[in-house]
Amino acid sequence: MDEATGTRGDALWSSPLRFQLWSYGGGHSTLTIRSQSGQGQDTEPIGLHFEAVERMNIGRSFQGLSLEPADDALLEEIAATGSLQPRPNPLLAIALRSRDARSWIVCSRVRVGVWVSTDGQSGFTLDPIHFSTQASRPT
């Protein structure tokens, strides 16, 4: 465990910023978590966009955030919530860790980007980083 960030060494992505649950769309099963503004950073807010969310256990805010592959204990916890619907694409089981909480999401893909506003349109540029893998698949 890294004492400075509170994360294990196998984090897929991490940030010291404060994040909050931003939106959830049940129709397309998408979830967005966004960094809060006014944190003295020179960057635009960061957004994490989870696609085809199958199951989740998530808090509303995170002080510092790390995305990690689910470990065996978390996979057992997820399996205890019931069986998952079969999907054509593999599912990701991801732990969201912060200084004060642990949450998890089972989804097909995660994309991370910055919030931009151009030509009267605003939204996340979701190209810089994305994860989709066959690892950490719950049964």
N, CA, C and O atoms as a GROMACS GRO file, in nm:
protein
  556
    1MET      N    1   0.086  -0.118   0.000
    1MET     CA    2   0.000   0.000   0.000
    1MET      C    3   0.089   0.123   0.000
    1MET      O    4   0.184   0.132   0.078
    2ASP      N    5   0.058   0.217  -0.088
    2ASP     CA    6   0.132   0.343  -0.095
    2ASP      C    7   0.072   0.439   0.008
    2ASP      O    8  -0.043   0.479  -0.004
    3GLU      N    9   0.150   0.474   0.109
    3GLU     CA   10   0.099   0.558   0.218
    3GLU      C   11   0.059   0.698   0.170
    3GLU      O   12  -0.032   0.758   0.227
    4ALA      N   13   0.124   0.749   0.067
    4ALA     CA   14   0.093   0.884   0.018
    4ALA      C   15  -0.043   0.890  -0.049
    4ALA      O   16  -0.117   0.987  -0.032
    5THR      N   17  -0.078   0.786  -0.126
    5THR     CA   18  -0.205   0.789  -0.198
    5THR      C   19  -0.311   0.699  -0.138
    5THR      O   20  -0.428   0.711  -0.171
    6GLY      N   21  -0.270   0.607  -0.049
    6GLY     CA   22  -0.365   0.513   0.009
    6GLY      C   23  -0.405   0.403  -0.087
    6GLY      O   24  -0.505   0.335  -0.064
    7THR      N   25  -0.328   0.385  -0.195
    7THR     CA   26  -0.362   0.285  -0.294
    7THR      C   27  -0.261   0.172  -0.292
    7THR      O   28  -0.149   0.187  -0.245
    8ARG      N   29  -0.304   0.057  -0.344
    8ARG     CA   30  -0.211  -0.053  -0.363
    8ARG      C   31  -0.130  -0.023  -0.487
    8ARG      O   32  -0.161   0.071  -0.560
    9GLY      N   33  -0.027  -0.101  -0.512
    9GLY     CA   34   0.061  -0.076  -0.625
    9GLY      C   35   0.002  -0.111  -0.760
    9GLY      O   36   0.064  -0.078  -0.862
   10ASP      N   37  -0.113  -0.176  -0.767
   10ASP     CA   38  -0.168  -0.221  -0.895
   10ASP      C   39  -0.283  -0.134  -0.946
   10ASP      O   40  -0.370  -0.185  -1.015
   11ALA      N   41  -0.284  -0.008  -0.913
   11ALA     CA   42  -0.391   0.082  -0.957
   11ALA      C   43  -0.387   0.098  -1.108
   11ALA      O   44  -0.280   0.116  -1.166
   12LEU      N   45  -0.504   0.093  -1.171
   12LEU     CA   46  -0.517   0.121  -1.314
   12LEU      C   47  -0.506   0.270  -1.340
   12LEU      O   48  -0.454   0.313  -1.443
   13TRP      N   49  -0.558   0.349  -1.246
   13TRP     CA   50  -0.562   0.494  -1.258
   13TRP      C   51  -0.587   0.550  -1.118
   13TRP      O   52  -0.658   0.489  -1.038
   14SER      N   53  -0.530   0.666  -1.089
   14SER     CA   54  -0.557   0.729  -0.959
   14SER      C   55  -0.542   0.880  -0.969
   14SER      O   56  -0.476   0.933  -1.059
   15SER      N   57  -0.605   0.949  -0.875
   15SER     CA   58  -0.599   1.095  -0.867
   15SER      C   59  -0.621   1.136  -0.721
   15SER      O   60  -0.700   1.074  -0.651
   16PRO      N   61  -0.552   1.240  -0.676
   16PRO     CA   62  -0.573   1.288  -0.539
   16PRO      C   63  -0.694   1.382  -0.527
   16PRO      O   64  -0.730   1.421  -0.416
   17LEU      N   65  -0.758   1.417  -0.638
   17LEU     CA   66  -0.871   1.511  -0.636
   17LEU      C   67  -0.994   1.452  -0.567
   17LEU      O   68  -1.004   1.331  -0.547
   18ARG      N   69  -1.087   1.539  -0.533
   18ARG     CA   70  -1.216   1.498  -0.476
   18ARG      C   71  -1.312   1.477  -0.593
   18ARG      O   72  -1.322   1.561  -0.683
   19PHE      N   73  -1.384   1.364  -0.591
   19PHE     CA   74  -1.479   1.328  -0.697
   19PHE      C   75  -1.617   1.309  -0.638
   19PHE      O   76  -1.633   1.283  -0.519
   20GLN      N   77  -1.718   1.323  -0.725
   20GLN     CA   78  -1.856   1.298  -0.683
   20GLN      C   79  -1.930   1.224  -0.793
   20GLN      O   80  -1.898   1.235  -0.911
   21LEU      N   81  -2.030   1.150  -0.751
   21LEU     CA   82  -2.119   1.084  -0.846
   21LEU      C   83  -2.188   1.194  -0.926
   21LEU      O   84  -2.250   1.282  -0.866
   22TRP      N   85  -2.178   1.190  -1.058
   22TRP     CA   86  -2.228   1.300  -1.140
   22TRP      C   87  -2.360   1.263  -1.207
   22TRP      O   88  -2.455   1.341  -1.204
   23SER      N   89  -2.366   1.144  -1.268
   23SER     CA   90  -2.491   1.104  -1.334
   23SER      C   91  -2.496   0.954  -1.353
   23SER      O   92  -2.393   0.886  -1.360
   24TYR      N   93  -2.620   0.903  -1.361
   24TYR     CA   94  -2.642   0.763  -1.395
   24TYR      C   95  -2.758   0.757  -1.491
   24TYR      O   96  -2.865   0.813  -1.465
   25GLY      N   97  -2.737   0.690  -1.603
   25GLY     CA   98  -2.843   0.674  -1.702
   25GLY      C   99  -2.881   0.528  -1.710
   25GLY      O  100  -2.805   0.447  -1.762
   26GLY      N  101  -2.998   0.494  -1.661
   26GLY     CA  102  -3.041   0.356  -1.659
   26GLY      C  103  -3.068   0.299  -1.797
   26GLY      O  104  -3.050   0.179  -1.818
   27GLY      N  105  -3.110   0.381  -1.891
   27GLY     CA  106  -3.141   0.333  -2.026
   27GLY      C  107  -3.021   0.272  -2.095
   27GLY      O  108  -3.031   0.166  -2.158
   28HIS      N  109  -2.909   0.336  -2.084
   28HIS     CA  110  -2.786   0.285  -2.146
   28HIS      C  111  -2.690   0.230  -2.041
   28HIS      O  112  -2.578   0.190  -2.074
   29SER      N  113  -2.733   0.228  -1.916
   29SER     CA  114  -2.651   0.178  -1.805
   29SER      C  115  -2.514   0.244  -1.801
   29SER      O  116  -2.412   0.176  -1.798
   30THR      N  117  -2.514   0.376  -1.800
   30THR     CA  118  -2.388   0.451  -1.792
   30THR      C  119  -2.382   0.529  -1.662
   30THR      O  120  -2.484   0.579  -1.614
   31LEU      N  121  -2.263   0.538  -1.607
   31LEU     CA  122  -2.240   0.609  -1.482
   31LEU      C  123  -2.122   0.703  -1.502
   31LEU      O  124  -2.020   0.664  -1.559
   32THR      N  125  -2.136   0.826  -1.455
   32THR     CA  126  -2.026   0.922  -1.464
   32THR      C  127  -1.992   0.974  -1.326
   32THR      O  128  -2.080   1.012  -1.248
   33ILE      N  129  -1.863   0.974  -1.296
   33ILE     CA  130  -1.808   1.033  -1.174
   33ILE      C  131  -1.720   1.147  -1.220
   33ILE      O  132  -1.642   1.131  -1.314
   34ARG      N  133  -1.730   1.264  -1.155
   34ARG     CA  134  -1.656   1.382  -1.198
   34ARG      C  135  -1.583   1.446  -1.081
   34ARG      O  136  -1.634   1.449  -0.969
   35SER      N  137  -1.462   1.497  -1.110
   35SER     CA  138  -1.391   1.569  -1.005
   35SER      C  139  -1.462   1.701  -0.978
   35SER      O  140  -1.521   1.760  -1.068
   36GLN      N  141  -1.454   1.746  -0.855
   36GLN     CA  142  -1.518   1.871  -0.818
   36GLN      C  143  -1.428   1.987  -0.856
   36GLN      O  144  -1.305   1.975  -0.852
   37SER      N  145  -1.489   2.099  -0.891
   37SER     CA  146  -1.411   2.216  -0.928
   37SER      C  147  -1.366   2.291  -0.803
   37SER      O  148  -1.411   2.262  -0.692
   38GLY      N  149  -1.276   2.387  -0.822
   38GLY     CA  150  -1.230   2.469  -0.712
   38GLY      C  151  -1.133   2.399  -0.619
   38GLY      O  152  -1.132   2.426  -0.499
   39GLN      N  153  -1.052   2.309  -0.673
   39GLN     CA  154  -0.957   2.236  -0.590
   39GLN      C  155  -0.814   2.287  -0.607
   39GLN      O  156  -0.719   2.219  -0.571
   40GLY      N  157  -0.801   2.408  -0.664
   40GLY     CA  158  -0.669   2.466  -0.680
   40GLY      C  159  -0.586   2.399  -0.788
   40GLY      O  160  -0.464   2.412  -0.789
   41GLN      N  161  -0.650   2.328  -0.878
   41GLN     CA  162  -0.580   2.260  -0.986
   41GLN      C  163  -0.584   2.346  -1.111
   41GLN      O  164  -0.678   2.422  -1.132
   42ASP      N  165  -0.481   2.334  -1.193
   42ASP     CA  166  -0.476   2.409  -1.319
   42ASP      C  167  -0.541   2.333  -1.433
   42ASP      O  168  -0.535   2.379  -1.547
   43THR      N  169  -0.601   2.221  -1.406
   43THR     CA  170  -0.661   2.141  -1.511
   43THR      C  171  -0.813   2.150  -1.506
   43THR      O  172  -0.871   2.190  -1.405
   44GLU      N  173  -0.874   2.112  -1.614
   44GLU     CA  174  -1.020   2.103  -1.620
   44GLU      C  175  -1.064   1.984  -1.534
   44GLU      O  176  -0.984   1.895  -1.506
   45PRO      N  177  -1.192   1.981  -1.494
   45PRO     CA  178  -1.241   1.866  -1.417
   45PRO      C  179  -1.221   1.735  -1.493
   45PRO      O  180  -1.229   1.732  -1.616
   46ILE      N  181  -1.196   1.630  -1.420
   46ILE     CA  182  -1.175   1.497  -1.476
   46ILE      C  183  -1.304   1.418  -1.462
   46ILE      O  184  -1.371   1.426  -1.359
   47GLY      N  185  -1.337   1.342  -1.565
   47GLY     CA  186  -1.456   1.257  -1.560
   47GLY      C  187  -1.421   1.112  -1.586
   47GLY      O  188  -1.335   1.082  -1.668
   48LEU      N  189  -1.488   1.024  -1.515
   48LEU     CA  190  -1.476   0.880  -1.537
   48LEU      C  191  -1.613   0.833  -1.584
   48LEU      O  192  -1.713   0.856  -1.517
   49HIS      N  193  -1.616   0.767  -1.698
   49HIS     CA  194  -1.740   0.726  -1.760
   49HIS      C  195  -1.742   0.573  -1.768
   49HIS      O  196  -1.660   0.513  -1.838
   50PHE      N  197  -1.836   0.510  -1.697
   50PHE     CA  198  -1.848   0.365  -1.692
   50PHE      C  199  -1.962   0.324  -1.784
   50PHE      O  200  -2.074   0.375  -1.772
   51GLU      N  201  -1.935   0.233  -1.876
   51GLU     CA  202  -2.034   0.192  -1.975
   51GLU      C  203  -2.087   0.052  -1.947
   51GLU      O  204  -2.016  -0.033  -1.893
   52ALA      N  205  -2.212   0.029  -1.985
   52ALA     CA  206  -2.280  -0.100  -1.967
   52ALA      C  207  -2.262  -0.150  -1.824
   52ALA      O  208  -2.213  -0.260  -1.800
   53VAL      N  209  -2.304  -0.066  -1.730
   53VAL     CA  210  -2.293  -0.101  -1.588
   53VAL      C  211  -2.392  -0.212  -1.558
   53VAL      O  212  -2.513  -0.197  -1.577
   54GLU      N  213  -2.340  -0.322  -1.510
   54GLU     CA  214  -2.423  -0.438  -1.478
   54GLU      C  215  -2.463  -0.439  -1.330
   54GLU      O  216  -2.575  -0.475  -1.296
   55ARG      N  217  -2.372  -0.398  -1.244
   55ARG     CA  218  -2.396  -0.398  -1.101
   55ARG      C  219  -2.300  -0.300  -1.036
   55ARG      O  220  -2.190  -0.277  -1.086
   56MET      N  221  -2.341  -0.241  -0.923
   56MET     CA  222  -2.253  -0.147  -0.853
   56MET      C  223  -2.291  -0.137  -0.706
   56MET      O  224  -2.404  -0.164  -0.666
   57ASN      N  225  -2.193  -0.097  -0.629
   57ASN     CA  226  -2.210  -0.062  -0.489
   57ASN      C  227  -2.121   0.060  -0.472
   57ASN      O  228  -1.999   0.047  -0.457
   58ILE      N  229  -2.181   0.178  -0.476
   58ILE     CA  230  -2.101   0.298  -0.490
   58ILE      C  231  -2.148   0.409  -0.396
   58ILE      O  232  -2.267   0.425  -0.370
   59GLY      N  233  -2.052   0.485  -0.346
   59GLY     CA  234  -2.083   0.601  -0.263
   59GLY      C  235  -2.108   0.724  -0.350
   59GLY      O  236  -2.103   0.717  -0.472
   60ARG      N  237  -2.136   0.835  -0.284
   60ARG     CA  238  -2.166   0.959  -0.358
   60ARG      C  239  -2.045   1.047  -0.380
   60ARG      O  240  -2.043   1.125  -0.475
   61SER      N  241  -1.943   1.035  -0.293
   61SER     CA  242  -1.825   1.120  -0.310
   61SER      C  243  -1.700   1.044  -0.270
   61SER      O  244  -1.705   0.947  -0.194
   62PHE      N  245  -1.587   1.090  -0.322
   62PHE     CA  246  -1.459   1.022  -0.301
   62PHE      C  247  -1.351   1.127  -0.281
   62PHE      O  248  -1.334   1.214  -0.366
   63GLN      N  249  -1.279   1.121  -0.170
   63GLN     CA  250  -1.164   1.209  -0.149
   63GLN      C  251  -1.042   1.133  -0.195
   63GLN      O  252  -0.994   1.042  -0.127
   64GLY      N  253  -0.990   1.170  -0.312
   64GLY     CA  254  -0.887   1.091  -0.377
   64GLY      C  255  -0.954   0.966  -0.433
   64GLY      O  256  -1.046   0.912  -0.371
   65LEU      N  257  -0.910   0.920  -0.548
   65LEU     CA  258  -0.976   0.806  -0.610
   65LEU      C  259  -0.875   0.721  -0.683
   65LEU      O  260  -0.787   0.772  -0.752
   66SER      N  261  -0.889   0.591  -0.668
   66SER     CA  262  -0.803   0.495  -0.735
   66SER      C  263  -0.891   0.386  -0.794
   66SER      O  264  -0.978   0.332  -0.726
   67LEU      N  265  -0.868   0.352  -0.921
   67LEU     CA  266  -0.935   0.239  -0.984
   67LEU      C  267  -0.839   0.122  -0.981
   67LEU      O  268  -0.724   0.133  -1.026
   68GLU      N  269  -0.886   0.009  -0.930
   68GLU     CA  270  -0.802  -0.110  -0.918
   68GLU      C  271  -0.879  -0.232  -0.967
   68GLU      O  272  -1.001  -0.236  -0.956
   69PRO      N  273  -0.809  -0.331  -1.021
   69PRO     CA  274  -0.877  -0.456  -1.054
   69PRO      C  275  -0.931  -0.519  -0.925
   69PRO      O  276  -0.868  -0.510  -0.820
   70ALA      N  277  -1.046  -0.581  -0.934
   70ALA     CA  278  -1.104  -0.646  -0.818
   70ALA      C  279  -1.015  -0.761  -0.773
   70ALA      O  280  -0.967  -0.840  -0.854
   71ASP      N  281  -0.993  -0.770  -0.642
   71ASP     CA  282  -0.918  -0.884  -0.588
   71ASP      C  283  -1.016  -0.999  -0.561
   71ASP      O  284  -1.137  -0.984  -0.580
   72ASP      N  285  -0.963  -1.113  -0.517
   72ASP     CA  286  -1.047  -1.231  -0.496
   72ASP      C  287  -1.159  -1.206  -0.395
   72ASP      O  288  -1.271  -1.253  -0.414
   73ALA      N  289  -1.129  -1.133  -0.287
   73ALA     CA  290  -1.231  -1.106  -0.185
   73ALA      C  291  -1.345  -1.023  -0.243
   73ALA      O  292  -1.462  -1.049  -0.214
   74LEU      N  293  -1.311  -0.923  -0.324
   74LEU     CA  294  -1.416  -0.840  -0.386
   74LEU      C  295  -1.496  -0.921  -0.487
   74LEU      O  296  -1.617  -0.905  -0.495
   75LEU      N  297  -1.431  -1.006  -0.564
   75LEU     CA  298  -1.503  -1.090  -0.660
   75LEU      C  299  -1.603  -1.180  -0.587
   75LEU      O  300  -1.713  -1.203  -0.637
   76GLU      N  301  -1.567  -1.231  -0.470
   76GLU     CA  302  -1.660  -1.311  -0.390
   76GLU      C  303  -1.777  -1.227  -0.342
   76GLU      O  304  -1.891  -1.272  -0.344
   77GLU      N  305  -1.749  -1.103  -0.299
   77GLU     CA  306  -1.856  -1.012  -0.255
   77GLU      C  307  -1.952  -0.984  -0.370
   77GLU      O  308  -2.074  -0.984  -0.350
   78ILE      N  309  -1.900  -0.959  -0.488
   78ILE     CA  310  -1.984  -0.933  -0.604
   78ILE      C  311  -2.067  -1.056  -0.638
   78ILE      O  312  -2.187  -1.044  -0.665
   79ALA      N  313  -2.005  -1.173  -0.638
   79ALA     CA  314  -2.076  -1.298  -0.669
   79ALA      C  315  -2.190  -1.322  -0.570
   79ALA      O  316  -2.292  -1.380  -0.607
   80ALA      N  317  -2.173  -1.280  -0.446
   80ALA     CA  318  -2.276  -1.299  -0.344
   80ALA      C  319  -2.400  -1.213  -0.370
   80ALA      O  320  -2.506  -1.239  -0.312
   81THR      N  321  -2.389  -1.111  -0.455
   81THR     CA  322  -2.504  -1.025  -0.485
   81THR      C  323  -2.596  -1.086  -0.590
   81THR      O  324  -2.702  -1.031  -0.618
   82GLY      N  325  -2.557  -1.200  -0.647
   82GLY     CA  326  -2.640  -1.268  -0.746
   82GLY      C  327  -2.566  -1.285  -0.878
   82GLY      O  328  -2.459  -1.227  -0.899
   83SER      N  329  -2.624  -1.365  -0.965
   83SER     CA  330  -2.558  -1.391  -1.092
   83SER      C  331  -2.572  -1.270  -1.185
   83SER      O  332  -2.665  -1.190  -1.173
   84LEU      N  333  -2.478  -1.259  -1.277
   84LEU     CA  334  -2.477  -1.150  -1.373
   84LEU      C  335  -2.534  -1.197  -1.506
   84LEU      O  336  -2.523  -1.315  -1.541
   85GLN      N  337  -2.597  -1.105  -1.578
   85GLN     CA  338  -2.651  -1.137  -1.709
   85GLN      C  339  -2.537  -1.162  -1.808
   85GLN      O  340  -2.439  -1.087  -1.808
   86PRO      N  341  -2.547  -1.263  -1.892
   86PRO     CA  342  -2.442  -1.286  -1.991
   86PRO      C  343  -2.439  -1.169  -2.090
   86PRO      O  344  -2.543  -1.117  -2.128
   87ARG      N  345  -2.321  -1.130  -2.131
   87ARG     CA  346  -2.302  -1.022  -2.227
   87ARG      C  347  -2.206  -1.070  -2.335
   87ARG      O  348  -2.123  -1.157  -2.310
   88PRO      N  349  -2.217  -1.012  -2.455
   88PRO     CA  350  -2.124  -1.053  -2.560
   88PRO      C  351  -1.980  -1.010  -2.530
   88PRO      O  352  -1.886  -1.078  -2.574
   89ASN      N  353  -1.961  -0.901  -2.458
   89ASN     CA  354  -1.827  -0.854  -2.424
   89ASN      C  355  -1.798  -0.888  -2.278
   89ASN      O  356  -1.889  -0.891  -2.196
   90PRO      N  357  -1.672  -0.915  -2.247
   90PRO     CA  358  -1.635  -0.946  -2.108
   90PRO      C  359  -1.666  -0.828  -2.015
   90PRO      O  360  -1.667  -0.713  -2.057
   91LEU      N  361  -1.692  -0.859  -1.890
   91LEU     CA  362  -1.720  -0.757  -1.790
   91LEU      C  363  -1.595  -0.729  -1.708
   91LEU      O  364  -1.513  -0.818  -1.685
   92LEU      N  365  -1.582  -0.605  -1.663
   92LEU     CA  366  -1.476  -0.564  -1.573
   92LEU      C  367  -1.533  -0.556  -1.433
   92LEU      O  368  -1.644  -0.507  -1.414
   93ALA      N  369  -1.459  -0.601  -1.335
   93ALA     CA  370  -1.494  -0.581  -1.195
   93ALA      C  371  -1.386  -0.489  -1.139
   93ALA      O  372  -1.270  -0.528  -1.128
   94ILE      N  373  -1.427  -0.367  -1.104
   94ILE     CA  374  -1.331  -0.264  -1.066
   94ILE      C  375  -1.361  -0.213  -0.925
   94ILE      O  376  -1.475  -0.181  -0.893
   95ALA      N  377  -1.257  -0.207  -0.843
   95ALA     CA  378  -1.267  -0.147  -0.710
   95ALA      C  379  -1.237   0.002  -0.722
   95ALA      O  380  -1.140   0.040  -0.788
   96LEU      N  381  -1.319   0.085  -0.660
   96LEU     CA  382  -1.296   0.228  -0.651
   96LEU      C  383  -1.258   0.255  -0.506
   96LEU      O  384  -1.341   0.240  -0.416
   97ARG      N  385  -1.136   0.295  -0.484
   97ARG     CA  386  -1.089   0.319  -0.348
   97ARG      C  387  -1.061   0.467  -0.329
   97ARG      O  388  -1.008   0.535  -0.417
   98SER      N  389  -1.099   0.515  -0.211
   98SER     CA  390  -1.069   0.653  -0.173
   98SER      C  391  -1.017   0.650  -0.030
   98SER      O  392  -1.005   0.543   0.030
   99ARG      N  393  -0.986   0.766   0.022
   99ARG     CA  394  -0.934   0.771   0.159
   99ARG      C  395  -1.035   0.727   0.262
   99ARG      O  396  -0.998   0.678   0.369
  100ASP      N  397  -1.164   0.742   0.231
  100ASP     CA  398  -1.266   0.714   0.332
  100ASP      C  399  -1.366   0.605   0.294
  100ASP      O  400  -1.457   0.577   0.372
  101ALA      N  401  -1.352   0.543   0.175
  101ALA     CA  402  -1.452   0.444   0.136
  101ALA      C  403  -1.399   0.352   0.027
  101ALA      O  404  -1.298   0.380  -0.038
  102ARG      N  405  -1.471   0.242   0.010
  102ARG     CA  406  -1.444   0.151  -0.101
  102ARG      C  407  -1.576   0.121  -0.169
  102ARG      O  408  -1.675   0.089  -0.103
  103SER      N  409  -1.577   0.132  -0.299
  103SER     CA  410  -1.694   0.101  -0.379
  103SER      C  411  -1.652   0.005  -0.489
  103SER      O  412  -1.533  -0.024  -0.504
  104TRP      N  413  -1.748  -0.044  -0.566
  104TRP     CA  414  -1.713  -0.128  -0.680
  104TRP      C  415  -1.816  -0.114  -0.790
  104TRP      O  416  -1.932  -0.079  -0.766
  105ILE      N  417  -1.771  -0.144  -0.911
  105ILE     CA  418  -1.857  -0.138  -1.029
  105ILE      C  419  -1.822  -0.256  -1.119
  105ILE      O  420  -1.705  -0.289  -1.138
  106VAL      N  421  -1.925  -0.320  -1.174
  106VAL     CA  422  -1.908  -0.422  -1.277
  106VAL      C  423  -1.963  -0.360  -1.405
  106VAL      O  424  -2.081  -0.325  -1.411
  107CYS      N  425  -1.878  -0.346  -1.507
  107CYS     CA  426  -1.918  -0.279  -1.631
  107CYS      C  427  -1.839  -0.338  -1.748
  107CYS      O  428  -1.754  -0.426  -1.730
  108SER      N  429  -1.866  -0.288  -1.868
  108SER     CA  430  -1.792  -0.338  -1.984
  108SER      C  431  -1.672  -0.252  -2.019
  108SER      O  432  -1.574  -0.302  -2.076
  109ARG      N  433  -1.677  -0.122  -1.986
  109ARG     CA  434  -1.566  -0.035  -2.022
  109ARG      C  435  -1.565   0.088  -1.933
  109ARG      O  436  -1.669   0.135  -1.888
  110VAL      N  437  -1.444   0.140  -1.909
  110VAL     CA  438  -1.425   0.264  -1.834
  110VAL      C  439  -1.342   0.358  -1.922
  110VAL      O  440  -1.241   0.318  -1.980
  111ARG      N  441  -1.388   0.482  -1.931
  111ARG     CA  442  -1.310   0.582  -2.003
  111ARG      C  443  -1.289   0.701  -1.911
  111ARG      O  444  -1.378   0.739  -1.835
  112VAL      N  445  -1.170   0.760  -1.917
  112VAL     CA  446  -1.134   0.874  -1.833
  112VAL      C  447  -1.097   0.989  -1.925
  112VAL      O  448  -1.027   0.970  -2.024
  113GLY      N  449  -1.144   1.108  -1.893
  113GLY     CA  450  -1.112   1.225  -1.974
  113GLY      C  451  -1.130   1.353  -1.897
  113GLY      O  452  -1.163   1.351  -1.778
  114VAL      N  453  -1.110   1.465  -1.964
  114VAL     CA  454  -1.127   1.596  -1.901
  114VAL      C  455  -1.254   1.661  -1.954
  114VAL      O  456  -1.297   1.633  -2.066
  115TRP      N  457  -1.312   1.750  -1.874
  115TRP     CA  458  -1.433   1.823  -1.910
  115TRP      C  459  -1.393   1.943  -1.995
  115TRP      O  460  -1.308   2.021  -1.954
  116VAL      N  461  -1.453   1.957  -2.112
  116VAL     CA  462  -1.423   2.070  -2.199
  116VAL      C  463  -1.552   2.138  -2.242
  116VAL      O  464  -1.659   2.077  -2.242
  117SER      N  465  -1.539   2.263  -2.279
  117SER     CA  466  -1.653   2.339  -2.328
  117SER      C  467  -1.608   2.414  -2.453
  117SER      O  468  -1.525   2.504  -2.445
  118THR      N  469  -1.663   2.376  -2.568
  118THR     CA  470  -1.628   2.441  -2.694
  118THR      C  471  -1.753   2.463  -2.777
  118THR      O  472  -1.841   2.378  -2.781
  119ASP      N  473  -1.760   2.577  -2.843
  119ASP     CA  474  -1.871   2.608  -2.933
  119ASP      C  475  -2.008   2.588  -2.868
  119ASP      O  476  -2.101   2.539  -2.933
  120GLY      N  477  -2.020   2.625  -2.742
  120GLY     CA  478  -2.146   2.611  -2.673
  120GLY      C  479  -2.179   2.469  -2.630
  120GLY      O  480  -2.282   2.446  -2.566
  121GLN      N  481  -2.095   2.376  -2.664
  121GLN     CA  482  -2.113   2.236  -2.624
  121GLN      C  483  -2.016   2.205  -2.511
  121GLN      O  484  -1.902   2.251  -2.512
  122SER      N  485  -2.060   2.128  -2.415
  122SER     CA  486  -1.970   2.088  -2.308
  122SER      C  487  -1.985   1.938  -2.284
  122SER      O  488  -2.092   1.881  -2.303
  123GLY      N  489  -1.877   1.878  -2.244
  123GLY     CA  490  -1.878   1.736  -2.216
  123GLY      C  491  -1.737   1.687  -2.195
  123GLY      O  492  -1.642   1.765  -2.195
  124PHE      N  493  -1.724   1.557  -2.176
  124PHE     CA  494  -1.594   1.498  -2.152
  124PHE      C  495  -1.527   1.459  -2.282
  124PHE      O  496  -1.592   1.404  -2.372
  125THR      N  497  -1.399   1.487  -2.292
  125THR     CA  498  -1.318   1.428  -2.399
  125THR      C  499  -1.273   1.294  -2.341
  125THR      O  500  -1.195   1.290  -2.246
  126LEU      N  501  -1.321   1.188  -2.397
  126LEU     CA  502  -1.299   1.058  -2.336
  126LEU      C  503  -1.195   0.975  -2.409
  126LEU      O  504  -1.192   0.853  -2.396
  127ASP      N  505  -1.110   1.039  -2.486
  127ASP     CA  506  -1.011   0.966  -2.562
  127ASP      C  507  -0.882   0.935  -2.488
  127ASP      O  508  -0.821   0.831  -2.516
  128PRO      N  509  -0.837   1.018  -2.395
  128PRO     CA  510  -0.701   1.001  -2.343
  128PRO      C  511  -0.671   0.865  -2.281
  128PRO      O  512  -0.564   0.809  -2.308
  129ILE      N  513  -0.759   0.812  -2.201
  129ILE     CA  514  -0.732   0.687  -2.130
  129ILE      C  515  -0.860   0.603  -2.137
  129ILE      O  516  -0.970   0.656  -2.116
  130HIS      N  517  -0.847   0.477  -2.164
  130HIS     CA  518  -0.964   0.390  -2.153
  130HIS      C  519  -0.919   0.250  -2.114
  130HIS      O  520  -0.807   0.209  -2.144
  131PHE      N  521  -1.007   0.178  -2.048
  131PHE     CA  522  -0.978   0.042  -2.002
  131PHE      C  523  -1.089  -0.049  -2.051
  131PHE      O  524  -1.207  -0.018  -2.035
  132SER      N  525  -1.052  -0.156  -2.108
  132SER     CA  526  -1.146  -0.265  -2.130
  132SER      C  527  -1.060  -0.390  -2.139
  132SER      O  528  -0.969  -0.399  -2.221
  133THR      N  529  -1.089  -0.484  -2.055
  133THR     CA  530  -1.004  -0.601  -2.042
  133THR      C  531  -1.086  -0.723  -2.008
  133THR      O  532  -1.203  -0.710  -1.971
  134GLN      N  533  -1.027  -0.838  -2.020
  134GLN     CA  534  -1.096  -0.961  -1.983
  134GLN      C  535  -1.059  -1.004  -1.842
  134GLN      O  536  -1.111  -1.105  -1.792
  135ALA      N  537  -0.971  -0.931  -1.776
  135ALA     CA  538  -0.928  -0.967  -1.640
  135ALA      C  539  -1.035  -0.931  -1.539
  135ALA      O  540  -1.122  -0.848  -1.566
  136SER      N  541  -1.029  -0.993  -1.425
  136SER     CA  542  -1.117  -0.964  -1.310
  136SER      C  543  -1.264  -0.981  -1.346
  136SER      O  544  -1.346  -0.897  -1.312
  137ARG      N  545  -1.295  -1.088  -1.412
  137ARG     CA  546  -1.434  -1.113  -1.452
  137ARG      C  547  -1.504  -1.196  -1.346
  137ARG      O  548  -1.461  -1.307  -1.316
  138PRO      N  549  -1.613  -1.144  -1.287
  138PRO     CA  550  -1.687  -1.221  -1.185
  138PRO      C  551  -1.764  -1.336  -1.250
  138PRO      O  552  -1.791  -1.334  -1.370
  139THR      N  553  -1.797  -1.434  -1.168
  139THR     CA  554  -1.874  -1.548  -1.218
  139THR      C  555  -2.019  -1.536  -1.176
  139THR      O  556  -2.100  -1.622  -1.209
   0.00000   0.00000   0.00000
